[in-house]
Amino acid sequence: MKKPKEFILLLILSMIIMIGGLEITSPDERLNVNINVENGIVTYSVKYDGQELLLPSRLGLKSNIGDFTKGLTLKNSEFNKESFSYDMTRTKASHSEYNANKLDLILENAEKHQIIVTFLVSNNDVAFKYTLQRQENNNPKSAVIISEVSSFLFPEGTTTFISPQSDPMIGWERTKPSYEEVYSADADMGVKSQYGHGYVFPALFHIGNHGWALIGETGVTSGYVASHLSDFSPETGYTIAYPMEGENNGIGTTYAGIPVPGSTPWRTITLGNNLKPIVETTQSYDFVKPLYEPSIEN
């Protein structure tokens, strides 16, 4: 009697988990994301057509109900598929078909608190987010996300097309940061940002002769803060940075508060060996669901 495919997949998955690593690929199998848990630290790396475009980069966040940046163990994982379609006017594609492979990682910290990291990998696109759950031994109804260690470490020689995050409350009518600074043109990663606050989204990277990567975020609602990228570090690359003190005239916090269970916005990466996937991606719209039904149809 032959074993069902589901059993064989589960057996293979169990073997992968035992060695501390997982892999999820795009439907066309050209894009590969590898996740590794070693010494309590979780990293991911990305290959396209066998070429590593993103070196091992950190995953995790720190909250007031638990530190999920270190001392982590992989408790479980689940593979699924995600497929849907939608129509949208006044965008680059009036009709979009989304097909991706999905991986949920359940990670546990030293205090036995758990967090879910969700990856969606479609052709040329990677997205990930974090979800905090209710804890059996600690049952908070809300949480403050203090920081993320999510990072993007590119190979040496990568050049940048990125725009600096400005000082707060400067410029016309004191509206900055307003994402209107000048973009670099093929600048070295080691160049410090103009104001010393990092860079805004979207951020484009040219990985030599091997490909391109576009970093961004999507699914930001009024219940979360908008993020940007830090300055470059040789050890970690670029990391997710939260708002600066002084933004919005000092009103509000530099942290994010969410209900529990609750999720962060999606961190997105679009990759390819040319600029076509960068231009054509609809990833910024793919995960944004309507908040209400319009009263009048177009």
N, C-alpha and C positions, 0 to 999 in steps of 0.2 A: 504493500500500500504506500503510495507516494504521500509525502508530507505536504500540507497546503503551503502556498506561497507565504501566507501570513506567519506561519510557524518558522519558516526558514528565515524570513526577514527579522523576526524577533530574536532568533538565535544569533544571527550576524550582529544585530544591534547590541545584544548582551555582550558579545565578545569585544565589540568596539568600546563599550562603556568600561569594561574591565581594564583596558589599557589607558583610560582617561581621555579618549578623544572621540569626536563625532564628526561626520561629514554630511553636508547637505548640498545637492547639486541643483542646477536649473533644469527645467524640462528638456532643453536641448543638450544638456550635459556639457556645455562649454564653460559654465561658471561653477566653481567649486568653493564652498566655504568650509573651512576646517576649524572646529572648536576644540580647545584643549584645556584641561583642568590639571594644574601642576602646582604643588606646594600651596594649595589654597587659592591660587590666582587663576582667573579664567581669561583666556585670550582667544581671539579668532584671527584667521588669515584668509585671504581671498586670492584665487587663481583664475585666470581667464585664458582659455586655450593652452593650458599647462604652464603659463607664465605667471609667477607670483607678482601681483600688482599691489597687494597690501600685505605687509609683513605682520607677524604676530602682534596684535593690538589688544589693549585691555578692555574688559567688560566689567560693569558693576556700578553701584551707586551707594551713597551713604545717606541714611535717613535717621530721624529721631527715634524710630522704633527698631533700628537694626543697622549694622554695618555690613553691607554686601559687597565690599571691595577686597576682602581678604578672608582667609580661614574658611573658604567655601569648599563644599563637596557636592558632586553631582548625584542627586538622589534618584532621578528618573528622567526620562525623555520620551517624547511622542512625535512620530512623523505623521503628517497628513498632507492633503492637497487643498489648495485654495483656488477657486475659480468663480468668476462673476463677470458681468458685462454692464456697461452703463453708457448713456448718451449724455452729452454735455455740449452746450453751445458756447461760442466765443473762446474756444481753446484750440490747441494745436491738432486735436483729433475729435471729431464730432461723435465717434463711436469707439469705445475701447473694450477690448477683450483681455481680461487679466487671468493668467494661469501661472501658478507658482507652487513650489514645494514648501511645506511649512514644518518647522521644528520648534517644539516647546521644550525648554530645558528647565527642570525644577532643581534649583540650587539651595543648599542649606548652609547657614553660617554657624559659627561656633556656639551660638546661643540656641541653635535648633530652630531659628526662624527661617522661613522659606521665601524665595522670590522666583518668579517665572521670567525667563528671557525667551522671547519669541522671535524667530527668524523667518522671514519670507524671502525666497529666492526665485525670481523669475528670470527669463532670458535677459541678460545684461543688467539686472537690478537686484540689489540686496537691501532689505529693510529689517531693522530690529527695534524692539521696545522692551521695557521692563514692566512687570505687573506685580504689585504688592498684594498679598493675600491676608485674610484673617488668620491669625495664628492660634493654635490650640492652647498654648501656654501663655499667650499674650493676645488679648482680643481688642486692639485699638480700632476705632471707627474712622480715624483719619491719620494722616502722616505728613510730615514735612520732609521733602527731598532736599537735602543740604547741598549735595554735589554729585556729579557723575565722574567716573574715571574712564568712561567710554573714549577710546582714542583711535586715531587713524595714522599709522606709521607706514610711510611710503619708502620704497627703495632709494638708496643713494643716487643722486643725479636727477631726481625728479624736480621739475620746475613748476612754477605756480602762476595762476591767473586768479588772484584773490584781492579782496578789497578790505581795508582796515576798519576795525570798529573804532569810532571816534570817541573823544571825550564827551561826557554827558552834558546836556543843557548848554550847548554852544551853537553857533551858526545862526541862520535866519530864524527869527522868533524863538531862539533857544530850543529848536526842535530836534537837535541831534542827540543820540545817533539815529540817522534817518536812512542808512544804507545807500548813501549817495556819494561816497568817496570814490577816488580813482582806483581802478583795477590795475594790478601789476601785469606785466607782459613778459612771461617766461622768466620770472625772477627766481633766484635761488631760494630754497626752503629756509636757509639759515638767516635770511634778511629779517630783522626785527620789524614788527608792524609800526606804522607811522606814529601812532599814539601810545603804543605799548599795551594795548588792550586786546590784541588778537585780531580776528578777521570775521566778517559776516558771511552768512549763507546767501546764495550758493557759492561754493568754492571749487574751482576747477584745477586739476593737477595733470601735468603731462609727464608720463613715466617713461621718458626716453623714447627708444624705438619700440617699446613693448606695449604701450597703450595709454589710455586716458581714464580719469576717474572724476566724477562729480559728487561732491559731498553736500548734503542738505538735511533738512528736517521737514516733516509734514504732520498734519493732524494736531496742530497746536490750537487749543481752544482758549476761551476766556478763563478757564479753570487751571491754566498752567502758564509758565513763563516762556518767552521766546529765548532761544539760546544762540550762541555763536561759538566760534573756534578760538582756542587759546593761541598764543604765539607758539612757534615750533620749538620742540625739545628733541635733541638727538636720541634720548632714551625712549620717549613715548610718542614722538611725533606731535600731532595736534590733538587736543582733548576738548570735550564739550565744556563750555564755560557759560555760567548763568549771568543774569543782568548785574551791572555794576552799581555800587552805591551812588546815589545822586541822580540816577535816571528817573524820569517822570517827576522831577522836582523833589525827589526823595520820598515820594508817596509810594507806599507798598514796601515789599521786602525783596531781597535778592534771592530768595528761595521759592520753591514751589510747594503748595499745599494741595493734597489730593484726598478724596475719600478712600477708604479701604474696604473692599478691594478697589484698586484703581491703577491706571497705567500712565506711563510717560508718553509723550509724542514719539513718533517713529523717527529714528535716525536712518538716513537713506544714502545709498551709494549706487551710482550708475557707472558701469565699466564697459570698455570695449577696446579693440585694437585700432579704432578710428573714431572720429567725432560723430558719426551717424547715430549711434545709440544715445549719445548725450543730447543731441538736438531733438530726437524723436521721443524720448522718455515721457511717459505720463505719470510717473511715480508720485509727483507732488499732488495729483488729484486722486490717485487710486484708493487711498485709505481715508479720504475725507467724505464721511457720510452726511446726507442731508439732516439738518437738525429739526426741520419741520416741513410739512407739505405746503407748497405755495397755494394761495387762495385763488390765483388767476393763472391759467396755463398760457404758455407762449403761443 
